[in-house]
Amino acid sequence: MEDADLNLLENKLDLLIQRIARLESENRQLLDNERAWRQERAHLIEKNEMARLKVESMISRLKALEQDS
């Protein structure tokens, strides 16, 4: 191989290595974002369940008051 070919190959390999590093970093960031979204989703589901239980409790109390009247 000629020096020019080797230099071209070396440059391409350097670019490939840089691209791999960038993609690995991006992948880590996406995984972190996914983890955060999943935690937030779980928290929102829990809050929604608590609100549903409170509303059901209020409805039951209202029905009980209605029957007592």
ABEGO torsion letter per residue (X at the ends): XBAAAAAAAAAAAAAAAAAAAAAAAAAAAAAAAAAAAAAAAAAAAAAAAAAAAAAAAAAAAAAAAAAAX
